[in-house]
């Protein structure tokens, strides 16, 4: 399975769209202020998550 998800940070008042085969693990990385867009906050929460059979469908 592969997932497309949308995160929201109340602190930053921003949304982030991502995809992963392991969204819970990926959320932990976003919260730990990994490099990139999500490093501006640590309170990211899922507001949407959908599973797909494979990566190509998740990204289309």
Secondary structure, DSSP 8 states (H G I E B T S, - for coil): -EEEEEEEETTTTEEEEEEES-HHHHHHHHHTT-SSGGGG-S--EEEEEEEESSHHHHH-
